Amino acid sequence: MKDELNRGELRRQFEQRERQWKIFHEWEARQPPEQRDPARILADLGTIYSWLPPEVRAENPDPEKKGIQTMRATLAHLNSHYE
């Protein structure tokens, strides 16, 4: 009985989120694209990053550099098609 209630509640929450995302994407599609200088975007990201506490900035979220390994493998694959 409790599992059924949990599933029903989860279903309701999921459907609510789906509706919210649909409304957001419709709104986003109506917004004109903002032309911004890439340097300004990077400066904004740097500002946001500076708001993080020092201990969070010191953490390495990818100590094995999996993201870089994946990127390099993908680039090598793409380059092999253009050689």
mmCIF file of the N, C-alpha and C atoms, coordinates in Angstrom:
data_MODEL
# 
_entry.id   MODEL 
# 
loop_
_atom_site.group_PDB 
_atom_site.id 
_atom_site.type_symbol 
_atom_site.label_atom_id 
_atom_site.label_alt_id 
_atom_site.label_comp_id 
_atom_site.label_asym_id 
_atom_site.label_entity_id 
_atom_site.label_seq_id 
_atom_site.pdbx_PDB_ins_code 
_atom_site.Cartn_x 
_atom_site.Cartn_y 
_atom_site.Cartn_z 
_atom_site.occupancy 
_atom_site.B_iso_or_equiv 
_atom_site.pdbx_formal_charge 
_atom_site.auth_seq_id 
_atom_site.auth_comp_id 
_atom_site.auth_asym_id 
_atom_site.auth_atom_id 
_atom_site.pdbx_PDB_model_num 
ATOM 1   N N  . MET A 1 1  ? 0.821  -1.188 0.000   1.00 0.00 ? 1  MET A N  1 
ATOM 2   C CA . MET A 1 1  ? 0.000  0.000  0.000   1.00 0.00 ? 1  MET A CA 1 
ATOM 3   C C  . MET A 1 1  ? 0.871  1.260  0.000   1.00 0.00 ? 1  MET A C  1 
ATOM 4   N N  . LYS A 1 2  ? 1.889  1.269  0.875   1.00 0.00 ? 2  LYS A N  1 
ATOM 5   C CA . LYS A 1 2  ? 2.759  2.431  0.972   1.00 0.00 ? 2  LYS A CA 1 
ATOM 6   C C  . LYS A 1 2  ? 3.536  2.637  -0.331  1.00 0.00 ? 2  LYS A C  1 
ATOM 7   N N  . ASP A 1 3  ? 4.008  1.523  -0.938  1.00 0.00 ? 3  ASP A N  1 
ATOM 8   C CA . ASP A 1 3  ? 4.728  1.623  -2.209  1.00 0.00 ? 3  ASP A CA 1 
ATOM 9   C C  . ASP A 1 3  ? 3.841  2.222  -3.292  1.00 0.00 ? 3  ASP A C  1 
ATOM 10  N N  . GLU A 1 4  ? 2.556  1.849  -3.287  1.00 0.00 ? 4  GLU A N  1 
ATOM 11  C CA . GLU A 1 4  ? 1.630  2.399  -4.275  1.00 0.00 ? 4  GLU A CA 1 
ATOM 12  C C  . GLU A 1 4  ? 1.473  3.896  -4.081  1.00 0.00 ? 4  GLU A C  1 
ATOM 13  N N  . LEU A 1 5  ? 1.412  4.339  -2.832  1.00 0.00 ? 5  LEU A N  1 
ATOM 14  C CA . LEU A 1 5  ? 1.302  5.766  -2.560  1.00 0.00 ? 5  LEU A CA 1 
ATOM 15  C C  . LEU A 1 5  ? 2.567  6.486  -3.015  1.00 0.00 ? 5  LEU A C  1 
ATOM 16  N N  . ASN A 1 6  ? 3.721  5.906  -2.713  1.00 0.00 ? 6  ASN A N  1 
ATOM 17  C CA . ASN A 1 6  ? 4.980  6.512  -3.131  1.00 0.00 ? 6  ASN A CA 1 
ATOM 18  C C  . ASN A 1 6  ? 5.069  6.598  -4.646  1.00 0.00 ? 6  ASN A C  1 
ATOM 19  N N  . ARG A 1 7  ? 4.691  5.515  -5.336  1.00 0.00 ? 7  ARG A N  1 
ATOM 20  C CA . ARG A 1 7  ? 4.731  5.528  -6.800  1.00 0.00 ? 7  ARG A CA 1 
ATOM 21  C C  . ARG A 1 7  ? 3.768  6.553  -7.360  1.00 0.00 ? 7  ARG A C  1 
ATOM 22  N N  . GLY A 1 8  ? 2.585  6.634  -6.756  1.00 0.00 ? 8  GLY A N  1 
ATOM 23  C CA . GLY A 1 8  ? 1.605  7.620  -7.204  1.00 0.00 ? 8  GLY A CA 1 
ATOM 24  C C  . GLY A 1 8  ? 2.110  9.036  -7.005  1.00 0.00 ? 8  GLY A C  1 
ATOM 25  N N  . GLU A 1 9  ? 2.739  9.276  -5.862  1.00 0.00 ? 9  GLU A N  1 
ATOM 26  C CA . GLU A 1 9  ? 3.286  10.604 -5.582  1.00 0.00 ? 9  GLU A CA 1 
ATOM 27  C C  . GLU A 1 9  ? 4.444  10.914 -6.514  1.00 0.00 ? 9  GLU A C  1 
ATOM 28  N N  . LEU A 1 10 ? 5.307  9.926  -6.734  1.00 0.00 ? 10 LEU A N  1 
ATOM 29  C CA . LEU A 1 10 ? 6.422  10.132 -7.660  1.00 0.00 ? 10 LEU A CA 1 
ATOM 30  C C  . LEU A 1 10 ? 5.918  10.412 -9.067  1.00 0.00 ? 10 LEU A C  1 
ATOM 31  N N  . ARG A 1 11 ? 4.895  9.687  -9.507  1.00 0.00 ? 11 ARG A N  1 
ATOM 32  C CA . ARG A 1 11 ? 4.301  9.904  -10.823 1.00 0.00 ? 11 ARG A CA 1 
ATOM 33  C C  . ARG A 1 11 ? 3.752  11.331 -10.923 1.00 0.00 ? 11 ARG A C  1 
ATOM 34  N N  . ARG A 1 12 ? 3.036  11.763 -9.875  1.00 0.00 ? 12 ARG A N  1 
ATOM 35  C CA . ARG A 1 12 ? 2.471  13.109 -9.866  1.00 0.00 ? 12 ARG A CA 1 
ATOM 36  C C  . ARG A 1 12 ? 3.575  14.165 -9.939  1.00 0.00 ? 12 ARG A C  1 
ATOM 37  N N  . GLN A 1 13 ? 4.651  13.983 -9.171  1.00 0.00 ? 13 GLN A N  1 
ATOM 38  C CA . GLN A 1 13 ? 5.767  14.926 -9.188  1.00 0.00 ? 13 GLN A CA 1 
ATOM 39  C C  . GLN A 1 13 ? 6.447  14.938 -10.554 1.00 0.00 ? 13 GLN A C  1 
ATOM 40  N N  . PHE A 1 14 ? 6.620  13.750 -11.139 1.00 0.00 ? 14 PHE A N  1 
ATOM 41  C CA . PHE A 1 14 ? 7.248  13.653 -12.453 1.00 0.00 ? 14 PHE A CA 1 
ATOM 42  C C  . PHE A 1 14 ? 6.413  14.394 -13.499 1.00 0.00 ? 14 PHE A C  1 
ATOM 43  N N  . GLU A 1 15 ? 5.115  14.169 -13.481 1.00 0.00 ? 15 GLU A N  1 
ATOM 44  C CA . GLU A 1 15 ? 4.240  14.827 -14.450 1.00 0.00 ? 15 GLU A CA 1 
ATOM 45  C C  . GLU A 1 15 ? 4.223  16.335 -14.243 1.00 0.00 ? 15 GLU A C  1 
ATOM 46  N N  . GLN A 1 16 ? 4.278  16.761 -12.995 1.00 0.00 ? 16 GLN A N  1 
ATOM 47  C CA . GLN A 1 16 ? 4.338  18.199 -12.715 1.00 0.00 ? 16 GLN A CA 1 
ATOM 48  C C  . GLN A 1 16 ? 5.632  18.793 -13.268 1.00 0.00 ? 16 GLN A C  1 
ATOM 49  N N  . ARG A 1 17 ? 6.744  18.106 -13.067 1.00 0.00 ? 17 ARG A N  1 
ATOM 50  C CA . ARG A 1 17 ? 8.027  18.594 -13.599 1.00 0.00 ? 17 ARG A CA 1 
ATOM 51  C C  . ARG A 1 17 ? 8.005  18.630 -15.126 1.00 0.00 ? 17 ARG A C  1 
ATOM 52  N N  . GLU A 1 18 ? 7.407  17.615 -15.734 1.00 0.00 ? 18 GLU A N  1 
ATOM 53  C CA . GLU A 1 18 ? 7.291  17.613 -17.196 1.00 0.00 ? 18 GLU A CA 1 
ATOM 54  C C  . GLU A 1 18 ? 6.524  18.834 -17.679 1.00 0.00 ? 18 GLU A C  1 
ATOM 55  N N  . ARG A 1 19 ? 5.419  19.168 -17.018 1.00 0.00 ? 19 ARG A N  1 
ATOM 56  C CA . ARG A 1 19 ? 4.636  20.349 -17.399 1.00 0.00 ? 19 ARG A CA 1 
ATOM 57  C C  . ARG A 1 19 ? 5.452  21.626 -17.205 1.00 0.00 ? 19 ARG A C  1 
ATOM 58  N N  . GLN A 1 20 ? 6.177  21.692 -16.082 1.00 0.00 ? 20 GLN A N  1 
ATOM 59  C CA . GLN A 1 20 ? 6.996  22.875 -15.810 1.00 0.00 ? 20 GLN A CA 1 
ATOM 60  C C  . GLN A 1 20 ? 8.082  23.048 -16.873 1.00 0.00 ? 20 GLN A C  1 
ATOM 61  N N  . TRP A 1 21 ? 8.756  21.952 -17.237 1.00 0.00 ? 21 TRP A N  1 
ATOM 62  C CA . TRP A 1 21 ? 9.797  22.033 -18.260 1.00 0.00 ? 21 TRP A CA 1 
ATOM 63  C C  . TRP A 1 21 ? 9.201  22.416 -19.614 1.00 0.00 ? 21 TRP A C  1 
ATOM 64  N N  . LYS A 1 22 ? 8.024  21.895 -19.936 1.00 0.00 ? 22 LYS A N  1 
ATOM 65  C CA . LYS A 1 22 ? 7.362  22.241 -21.192 1.00 0.00 ? 22 LYS A CA 1 
ATOM 66  C C  . LYS A 1 22 ? 7.086  23.742 -21.249 1.00 0.00 ? 22 LYS A C  1 
ATOM 67  N N  . ILE A 1 23 ? 6.553  24.280 -20.164 1.00 0.00 ? 23 ILE A N  1 
ATOM 68  C CA . ILE A 1 23 ? 6.279  25.718 -20.104 1.00 0.00 ? 23 ILE A CA 1 
ATOM 69  C C  . ILE A 1 23 ? 7.575  26.510 -20.231 1.00 0.00 ? 23 ILE A C  1 
ATOM 70  N N  . PHE A 1 24 ? 8.620  26.070 -19.541 1.00 0.00 ? 24 PHE A N  1 
ATOM 71  C CA . PHE A 1 24 ? 9.906  26.762 -19.621 1.00 0.00 ? 24 PHE A CA 1 
ATOM 72  C C  . PHE A 1 24 ? 10.451 26.753 -21.043 1.00 0.00 ? 24 PHE A C  1 
ATOM 73  N N  . HIS A 1 25 ? 10.427 25.593 -21.702 1.00 0.00 ? 25 HIS A N  1 
ATOM 74  C CA . HIS A 1 25 ? 10.980 25.499 -23.058 1.00 0.00 ? 25 HIS A CA 1 
ATOM 75  C C  . HIS A 1 25 ? 10.168 26.345 -24.039 1.00 0.00 ? 25 HIS A C  1 
ATOM 76  N N  . GLU A 1 26 ? 8.858  26.416 -23.837 1.00 0.00 ? 26 GLU A N  1 
ATOM 77  C CA . GLU A 1 26 ? 8.043  27.292 -24.682 1.00 0.00 ? 26 GLU A CA 1 
ATOM 78  C C  . GLU A 1 26 ? 8.417  28.752 -24.466 1.00 0.00 ? 26 GLU A C  1 
ATOM 79  N N  . TRP A 1 27 ? 8.604  29.129 -23.216 1.00 0.00 ? 27 TRP A N  1 
ATOM 80  C CA . TRP A 1 27 ? 9.024  30.493 -22.905 1.00 0.00 ? 27 TRP A CA 1 
ATOM 81  C C  . TRP A 1 27 ? 10.399 30.784 -23.501 1.00 0.00 ? 27 TRP A C  1 
ATOM 82  N N  . GLU A 1 28 ? 11.321 29.857 -23.314 1.00 0.00 ? 28 GLU A N  1 
ATOM 83  C CA . GLU A 1 28 ? 12.687 30.037 -23.795 1.00 0.00 ? 28 GLU A CA 1 
ATOM 84  C C  . GLU A 1 28 ? 12.719 30.199 -25.309 1.00 0.00 ? 28 GLU A C  1 
ATOM 85  N N  . ALA A 1 29 ? 11.870 29.452 -26.022 1.00 0.00 ? 29 ALA A N  1 
ATOM 86  C CA . ALA A 1 29 ? 11.837 29.531 -27.480 1.00 0.00 ? 29 ALA A CA 1 
ATOM 87  C C  . ALA A 1 29 ? 11.359 30.908 -27.952 1.00 0.00 ? 29 ALA A C  1 
ATOM 88  N N  . ARG A 1 30 ? 10.580 31.597 -27.138 1.00 0.00 ? 30 ARG A N  1 
ATOM 89  C CA . ARG A 1 30 ? 10.072 32.922 -27.517 1.00 0.00 ? 30 ARG A CA 1 
ATOM 90  C C  . ARG A 1 30 ? 11.057 34.037 -27.216 1.00 0.00 ? 30 ARG A C  1 
ATOM 91  N N  . GLN A 1 31 ? 12.132 33.739 -26.487 1.00 0.00 ? 31 GLN A N  1 
ATOM 92  C CA . GLN A 1 31 ? 13.091 34.770 -26.104 1.00 0.00 ? 31 GLN A CA 1 
ATOM 93  C C  . GLN A 1 31 ? 14.105 34.988 -27.230 1.00 0.00 ? 31 GLN A C  1 
ATOM 94  N N  . PRO A 1 32 ? 14.374 36.259 -27.562 1.00 0.00 ? 32 PRO A N  1 
ATOM 95  C CA . PRO A 1 32 ? 15.392 36.496 -28.589 1.00 0.00 ? 32 PRO A CA 1 
ATOM 96  C C  . PRO A 1 32 ? 16.772 36.118 -28.055 1.00 0.00 ? 32 PRO A C  1 
ATOM 97  N N  . PRO A 1 33 ? 17.612 35.547 -28.911 1.00 0.00 ? 33 PRO A N  1 
ATOM 98  C CA . PRO A 1 33 ? 18.965 35.195 -28.444 1.00 0.00 ? 33 PRO A CA 1 
ATOM 99  C C  . PRO A 1 33 ? 19.741 36.463 -28.093 1.00 0.00 ? 33 PRO A C  1 
ATOM 100 N N  . GLU A 1 34 ? 20.424 36.407 -26.996 1.00 0.00 ? 34 GLU A N  1 
ATOM 101 C CA . GLU A 1 34 ? 21.210 37.550 -26.552 1.00 0.00 ? 34 GLU A CA 1 
ATOM 102 C C  . GLU A 1 34 ? 22.627 37.429 -27.110 1.00 0.00 ? 34 GLU A C  1 
ATOM 103 N N  . GLN A 1 35 ? 23.054 38.453 -27.795 1.00 0.00 ? 35 GLN A N  1 
ATOM 104 C CA . GLN A 1 35 ? 24.411 38.472 -28.339 1.00 0.00 ? 35 GLN A CA 1 
ATOM 105 C C  . GLN A 1 35 ? 25.347 39.015 -27.267 1.00 0.00 ? 35 GLN A C  1 
ATOM 106 N N  . ARG A 1 36 ? 26.282 38.172 -26.862 1.00 0.00 ? 36 ARG A N  1 
ATOM 107 C CA . ARG A 1 36 ? 27.218 38.580 -25.814 1.00 0.00 ? 36 ARG A CA 1 
ATOM 108 C C  . ARG A 1 36 ? 28.637 38.259 -26.238 1.00 0.00 ? 36 ARG A C  1 
ATOM 109 N N  . ASP A 1 37 ? 29.528 39.114 -25.843 1.00 0.00 ? 37 ASP A N  1 
ATOM 110 C CA . ASP A 1 37 ? 30.947 38.934 -26.109 1.00 0.00 ? 37 ASP A CA 1 
ATOM 111 C C  . ASP A 1 37 ? 31.450 37.728 -25.297 1.00 0.00 ? 37 ASP A C  1 
ATOM 112 N N  . PRO A 1 38 ? 32.122 36.774 -25.942 1.00 0.00 ? 38 PRO A N  1 
ATOM 113 C CA . PRO A 1 38 ? 32.622 35.597 -25.205 1.00 0.00 ? 38 PRO A CA 1 
ATOM 114 C C  . PRO A 1 38 ? 33.494 35.959 -24.001 1.00 0.00 ? 38 PRO A C  1 
ATOM 115 N N  . ALA A 1 39 ? 34.262 37.019 -24.108 1.00 0.00 ? 39 ALA A N  1 
ATOM 116 C CA . ALA A 1 39 ? 35.101 37.432 -22.975 1.00 0.00 ? 39 ALA A CA 1 
ATOM 117 C C  . ALA A 1 39 ? 34.235 37.837 -21.783 1.00 0.00 ? 39 ALA A C  1 
ATOM 118 N N  . ARG A 1 40 ? 33.105 38.472 -22.065 1.00 0.00 ? 40 ARG A N  1 
ATOM 119 C CA . ARG A 1 40 ? 32.189 38.883 -20.993 1.00 0.00 ? 40 ARG A CA 1 
ATOM 120 C C  . ARG A 1 40 ? 31.553 37.654 -20.326 1.00 0.00 ? 40 ARG A C  1 
ATOM 121 N N  . ILE A 1 41 ? 31.237 36.662 -21.137 1.00 0.00 ? 41 ILE A N  1 
ATOM 122 C CA . ILE A 1 41 ? 30.666 35.418 -20.598 1.00 0.00 ? 41 ILE A CA 1 
ATOM 123 C C  . ILE A 1 41 ? 31.670 34.742 -19.674 1.00 0.00 ? 41 ILE A C  1 
ATOM 124 N N  . LEU A 1 42 ? 32.925 34.648 -20.124 1.00 0.00 ? 42 LEU A N  1 
ATOM 125 C CA . LEU A 1 42 ? 33.964 34.029 -19.289 1.00 0.00 ? 42 LEU A CA 1 
ATOM 126 C C  . LEU A 1 42 ? 34.175 34.823 -18.006 1.00 0.00 ? 42 LEU A C  1 
ATOM 127 N N  . ALA A 1 43 ? 34.128 36.145 -18.088 1.00 0.00 ? 43 ALA A N  1 
ATOM 128 C CA . ALA A 1 43 ? 34.275 36.974 -16.888 1.00 0.00 ? 43 ALA A CA 1 
ATOM 129 C C  . ALA A 1 43 ? 33.128 36.708 -15.918 1.00 0.00 ? 43 ALA A C  1 
ATOM 130 N N  . ASP A 1 44 ? 31.919 36.571 -16.447 1.00 0.00 ? 44 ASP A N  1 
ATOM 131 C CA . ASP A 1 44 ? 30.764 36.270 -15.585 1.00 0.00 ? 44 ASP A CA 1 
ATOM 132 C C  . ASP A 1 44 ? 30.926 34.916 -14.918 1.00 0.00 ? 44 ASP A C  1 
ATOM 133 N N  . LEU A 1 45 ? 31.386 33.913 -15.672 1.00 0.00 ? 45 LEU A N  1 
ATOM 134 C CA . LEU A 1 45 ? 31.611 32.591 -15.093 1.00 0.00 ? 45 LEU A CA 1 
ATOM 135 C C  . LEU A 1 45 ? 32.678 32.651 -13.998 1.00 0.00 ? 45 LEU A C  1 
ATOM 136 N N  . GLY A 1 46 ? 33.728 33.435 -14.236 1.00 0.00 ? 46 GLY A N  1 
ATOM 137 C CA . GLY A 1 46 ? 34.766 33.606 -13.223 1.00 0.00 ? 46 GLY A CA 1 
ATOM 138 C C  . GLY A 1 46 ? 34.219 34.229 -11.952 1.00 0.00 ? 46 GLY A C  1 
ATOM 139 N N  . THR A 1 47 ? 33.319 35.186 -12.123 1.00 0.00 ? 47 THR A N  1 
ATOM 140 C CA . THR A 1 47 ? 32.697 35.819 -10.951 1.00 0.00 ? 47 THR A CA 1 
ATOM 141 C C  . THR A 1 47 ? 31.864 34.810 -10.180 1.00 0.00 ? 47 THR A C  1 
ATOM 142 N N  . ILE A 1 48 ? 31.050 34.047 -10.888 1.00 0.00 ? 48 ILE A N  1 
ATOM 143 C CA . ILE A 1 48 ? 30.224 33.034 -10.225 1.00 0.00 ? 48 ILE A CA 1 
ATOM 144 C C  . ILE A 1 48 ? 31.116 32.015 -9.511  1.00 0.00 ? 48 ILE A C  1 
ATOM 145 N N  . TYR A 1 49 ? 32.194 31.592 -10.168 1.00 0.00 ? 49 TYR A N  1 
ATOM 146 C CA . TYR A 1 49 ? 33.129 30.638 -9.560  1.00 0.00 ? 49 TYR A CA 1 
ATOM 147 C C  . TYR A 1 49 ? 33.742 31.218 -8.284  1.00 0.00 ? 49 TYR A C  1 
ATOM 148 N N  . SER A 1 50 ? 34.028 32.507 -8.287  1.00 0.00 ? 50 SER A N  1 
ATOM 149 C CA . SER A 1 50 ? 34.648 33.135 -7.113  1.00 0.00 ? 50 SER A CA 1 
ATOM 150 C C  . SER A 1 50 ? 33.704 33.164 -5.913  1.00 0.00 ? 50 SER A C  1 
ATOM 151 N N  . TRP A 1 51 ? 32.408 33.018 -6.151  1.00 0.00 ? 51 TRP A N  1 
ATOM 152 C CA . TRP A 1 51 ? 31.447 32.983 -5.046  1.00 0.00 ? 51 TRP A CA 1 
ATOM 153 C C  . TRP A 1 51 ? 31.501 31.675 -4.272  1.00 0.00 ? 51 TRP A C  1 
ATOM 154 N N  . LEU A 1 52 ? 32.067 30.628 -4.875  1.00 0.00 ? 52 LEU A N  1 
ATOM 155 C CA . LEU A 1 52 ? 32.157 29.340 -4.185  1.00 0.00 ? 52 LEU A CA 1 
ATOM 156 C C  . LEU A 1 52 ? 33.182 29.443 -3.060  1.00 0.00 ? 52 LEU A C  1 
ATOM 157 N N  . PRO A 1 53 ? 32.937 28.749 -1.961  1.00 0.00 ? 53 PRO A N  1 
ATOM 158 C CA . PRO A 1 53 ? 33.913 28.769 -0.868  1.00 0.00 ? 53 PRO A CA 1 
ATOM 159 C C  . PRO A 1 53 ? 35.247 28.161 -1.333  1.00 0.00 ? 53 PRO A C  1 
ATOM 160 N N  . PRO A 1 54 ? 36.358 28.622 -0.763  1.00 0.00 ? 54 PRO A N  1 
ATOM 161 C CA . PRO A 1 54 ? 37.675 28.127 -1.168  1.00 0.00 ? 54 PRO A CA 1 
ATOM 162 C C  . PRO A 1 54 ? 37.799 26.604 -1.097  1.00 0.00 ? 54 PRO A C  1 
ATOM 163 N N  . GLU A 1 55 ? 37.190 25.973 -0.076  1.00 0.00 ? 55 GLU A N  1 
ATOM 164 C CA . GLU A 1 55 ? 37.314 24.522 0.040   1.00 0.00 ? 55 GLU A CA 1 
ATOM 165 C C  . GLU A 1 55 ? 36.602 23.809 -1.107  1.00 0.00 ? 55 GLU A C  1 
ATOM 166 N N  . VAL A 1 56 ? 35.547 24.398 -1.620  1.00 0.00 ? 56 VAL A N  1 
ATOM 167 C CA . VAL A 1 56 ? 34.849 23.803 -2.770  1.00 0.00 ? 56 VAL A CA 1 
ATOM 168 C C  . VAL A 1 56 ? 35.695 23.991 -4.028  1.00 0.00 ? 56 VAL A C  1 
ATOM 169 N N  . ARG A 1 57 ? 36.271 25.173 -4.193  1.00 0.00 ? 57 ARG A N  1 
ATOM 170 C CA . ARG A 1 57 ? 37.119 25.429 -5.370  1.00 0.00 ? 57 ARG A CA 1 
ATOM 171 C C  . ARG A 1 57 ? 38.368 24.562 -5.355  1.00 0.00 ? 57 ARG A C  1 
ATOM 172 N N  . ALA A 1 58 ? 38.822 24.135 -4.168  1.00 0.00 ? 58 ALA A N  1 
ATOM 173 C CA . ALA A 1 58 ? 40.033 23.316 -4.060  1.00 0.00 ? 58 ALA A CA 1 
ATOM 174 C C  . ALA A 1 58 ? 39.776 21.851 -4.384  1.00 0.00 ? 58 ALA A C  1 
ATOM 175 N N  . GLU A 1 59 ? 38.495 21.434 -4.362  1.00 0.00 ? 59 GLU A N  1 
ATOM 176 C CA . GLU A 1 59 ? 38.173 20.036 -4.657  1.00 0.00 ? 59 GLU A CA 1 
ATOM 177 C C  . GLU A 1 59 ? 38.410 19.746 -6.134  1.00 0.00 ? 59 GLU A C  1 
ATOM 178 N N  . ASN A 1 60 ? 38.847 18.523 -6.412  1.00 0.00 ? 60 ASN A N  1 
ATOM 179 C CA . ASN A 1 60 ? 39.012 18.088 -7.792  1.00 0.00 ? 60 ASN A CA 1 
ATOM 180 C C  . ASN A 1 60 ? 37.883 17.114 -8.108  1.00 0.00 ? 60 ASN A C  1 
ATOM 181 N N  . PRO A 1 61 ? 36.884 17.562 -8.879  1.00 0.00 ? 61 PRO A N  1 
ATOM 182 C CA . PRO A 1 61 ? 35.746 16.688 -9.144  1.00 0.00 ? 61 PRO A CA 1 
ATOM 183 C C  . PRO A 1 61 ? 36.062 15.547 -10.107 1.00 0.00 ? 61 PRO A C  1 
ATOM 184 N N  . ASP A 1 62 ? 37.200 15.619 -10.760 1.00 0.00 ? 62 ASP A N  1 
ATOM 185 C CA . ASP A 1 62 ? 37.559 14.597 -11.743 1.00 0.00 ? 62 ASP A CA 1 
ATOM 186 C C  . ASP A 1 62 ? 39.043 14.243 -11.591 1.00 0.00 ? 62 ASP A C  1 
ATOM 187 N N  . PRO A 1 63 ? 39.421 13.601 -10.455 1.00 0.00 ? 63 PRO A N  1 
ATOM 188 C CA . PRO A 1 63 ? 40.847 13.364 -10.195 1.00 0.00 ? 63 PRO A CA 1 
ATOM 189 C C  . PRO A 1 63 ? 41.523 12.472 -11.232 1.00 0.00 ? 63 PRO A C  1 
ATOM 190 N N  . GLU A 1 64 ? 40.757 11.628 -11.904 1.00 0.00 ? 64 GLU A N  1 
ATOM 191 C CA . GLU A 1 64 ? 41.352 10.745 -12.910 1.00 0.00 ? 64 GLU A CA 1 
ATOM 192 C C  . GLU A 1 64 ? 41.314 11.378 -14.298 1.00 0.00 ? 64 GLU A C  1 
ATOM 193 N N  . LYS A 1 65 ? 40.804 12.594 -14.368 1.00 0.00 ? 65 LYS A N  1 
ATOM 194 C CA . LYS A 1 65 ? 40.727 13.343 -15.629 1.00 0.00 ? 65 LYS A CA 1 
ATOM 195 C C  . LYS A 1 65 ? 39.946 12.586 -16.698 1.00 0.00 ? 65 LYS A C  1 
ATOM 196 N N  . LYS A 1 66 ? 38.847 11.949 -16.267 1.00 0.00 ? 66 LYS A N  1 
ATOM 197 C CA . LYS A 1 66 ? 38.015 11.186 -17.204 1.00 0.00 ? 66 LYS A CA 1 
ATOM 198 C C  . LYS A 1 66 ? 37.409 12.091 -18.267 1.00 0.00 ? 66 LYS A C  1 
ATOM 199 N N  . GLY A 1 67 ? 37.027 13.304 -17.862 1.00 0.00 ? 67 GLY A N  1 
ATOM 200 C CA . GLY A 1 67 ? 36.449 14.237 -18.833 1.00 0.00 ? 67 GLY A CA 1 
ATOM 201 C C  . GLY A 1 67 ? 37.432 14.578 -19.940 1.00 0.00 ? 67 GLY A C  1 
ATOM 202 N N  . ILE A 1 68 ? 38.678 14.831 -19.567 1.00 0.00 ? 68 ILE A N  1 
ATOM 203 C CA . ILE A 1 68 ? 39.709 15.150 -20.558 1.00 0.00 ? 68 ILE A CA 1 
ATOM 204 C C  . ILE A 1 68 ? 40.003 13.926 -21.421 1.00 0.00 ? 68 ILE A C  1 
ATOM 205 N N  . GLN A 1 69 ? 40.051 12.751 -20.807 1.00 0.00 ? 69 GLN A N  1 
ATOM 206 C CA . GLN A 1 69 ? 40.297 11.525 -21.571 1.00 0.00 ? 69 GLN A CA 1 
ATOM 207 C C  . GLN A 1 69 ? 39.183 11.292 -22.594 1.00 0.00 ? 69 GLN A C  1 
ATOM 208 N N  . THR A 1 70 ? 37.951 11.512 -22.167 1.00 0.00 ? 70 THR A N  1 
ATOM 209 C CA . THR A 1 70 ? 36.814 11.338 -23.080 1.00 0.00 ? 70 THR A CA 1 
ATOM 210 C C  . THR A 1 70 ? 36.890 12.343 -24.216 1.00 0.00 ? 70 THR A C  1 
ATOM 211 N N  . MET A 1 71 ? 37.196 13.590 -23.895 1.00 0.00 ? 71 MET A N  1 
ATOM 212 C CA . MET A 1 71 ? 37.307 14.623 -24.922 1.00 0.00 ? 71 MET A CA 1 
ATOM 213 C C  . MET A 1 71 ? 38.414 14.282 -25.923 1.00 0.00 ? 71 MET A C  1 
ATOM 214 N N  . ARG A 1 72 ? 39.564 13.869 -25.432 1.00 0.00 ? 72 ARG A N  1 
ATOM 215 C CA . ARG A 1 72 ? 40.677 13.532 -26.332 1.00 0.00 ? 72 ARG A CA 1 
ATOM 216 C C  . ARG A 1 72 ? 40.334 12.336 -27.216 1.00 0.00 ? 72 ARG A C  1 
ATOM 217 N N  . ALA A 1 73 ? 39.676 11.330 -26.652 1.00 0.00 ? 73 ALA A N  1 
ATOM 218 C CA . ALA A 1 73 ? 39.279 10.164 -27.449 1.00 0.00 ? 73 ALA A CA 1 
ATOM 219 C C  . ALA A 1 73 ? 38.278 10.573 -28.520 1.00 0.00 ? 73 ALA A C  1 
ATOM 220 N N  . THR A 1 74 ? 37.356 11.442 -28.178 1.00 0.00 ? 74 THR A N  1 
ATOM 221 C CA . THR A 1 74 ? 36.366 11.917 -29.146 1.00 0.00 ? 74 THR A CA 1 
ATOM 222 C C  . THR A 1 74 ? 37.033 12.722 -30.248 1.00 0.00 ? 74 THR A C  1 
ATOM 223 N N  . LEU A 1 75 ? 37.955 13.602 -29.872 1.00 0.00 ? 75 LEU A N  1 
ATOM 224 C CA . LEU A 1 75 ? 38.671 14.391 -30.879 1.00 0.00 ? 75 LEU A CA 1 
ATOM 225 C C  . LEU A 1 75 ? 39.506 13.494 -31.792 1.00 0.00 ? 75 LEU A C  1 
ATOM 226 N N  . ALA A 1 76 ? 40.142 12.475 -31.218 1.00 0.00 ? 76 ALA A N  1 
ATOM 227 C CA . ALA A 1 76 ? 40.936 11.551 -32.040 1.00 0.00 ? 76 ALA A CA 1 
ATOM 228 C C  . ALA A 1 76 ? 40.033 10.816 -33.015 1.00 0.00 ? 76 ALA A C  1 
ATOM 229 N N  . HIS A 1 77 ? 38.871 10.418 -32.553 1.00 0.00 ? 77 HIS A N  1 
ATOM 230 C CA . HIS A 1 77 ? 37.914 9.741  -33.432 1.00 0.00 ? 77 HIS A CA 1 
ATOM 231 C C  . HIS A 1 77 ? 37.475 10.670 -34.562 1.00 0.00 ? 77 HIS A C  1 
ATOM 232 N N  . LEU A 1 78 ? 37.150 11.911 -34.218 1.00 0.00 ? 78 LEU A N  1 
ATOM 233 C CA . LEU A 1 78 ? 36.745 12.861 -35.264 1.00 0.00 ? 78 LEU A CA 1 
ATOM 234 C C  . LEU A 1 78 ? 37.868 13.139 -36.240 1.00 0.00 ? 78 LEU A C  1 
ATOM 235 N N  . ASN A 1 79 ? 39.077 13.309 -35.716 1.00 0.00 ? 79 ASN A N  1 
ATOM 236 C CA . ASN A 1 79 ? 40.226 13.583 -36.591 1.00 0.00 ? 79 ASN A CA 1 
ATOM 237 C C  . ASN A 1 79 ? 40.520 12.430 -37.529 1.00 0.00 ? 79 ASN A C  1 
ATOM 238 N N  . SER A 1 80 ? 40.278 11.207 -37.077 1.00 0.00 ? 80 SER A N  1 
ATOM 239 C CA . SER A 1 80 ? 40.549 10.040 -37.929 1.00 0.00 ? 80 SER A CA 1 
ATOM 240 C C  . SER A 1 80 ? 39.643 10.027 -39.159 1.00 0.00 ? 80 SER A C  1 
ATOM 241 N N  . HIS A 1 81 ? 38.491 10.659 -39.064 1.00 0.00 ? 81 HIS A N  1 
ATOM 242 C CA . HIS A 1 81 ? 37.559 10.707 -40.200 1.00 0.00 ? 81 HIS A CA 1 
ATOM 243 C C  . HIS A 1 81 ? 37.942 11.792 -41.203 1.00 0.00 ? 81 HIS A C  1 
ATOM 244 N N  . TYR A 1 82 ? 38.810 12.709 -40.811 1.00 0.00 ? 82 TYR A N  1 
ATOM 245 C CA . TYR A 1 82 ? 39.167 13.822 -41.691 1.00 0.00 ? 82 TYR A CA 1 
ATOM 246 C C  . TYR A 1 82 ? 40.606 13.771 -42.179 1.00 0.00 ? 82 TYR A C  1 
ATOM 247 N N  . GLU A 1 83 ? 41.269 12.662 -41.943 1.00 0.00 ? 83 GLU A N  1 
ATOM 248 C CA . GLU A 1 83 ? 42.668 12.539 -42.389 1.00 0.00 ? 83 GLU A CA 1 
ATOM 249 C C  . GLU A 1 83 ? 42.733 11.901 -43.758 1.00 0.00 ? 83 GLU A C  1 
# 
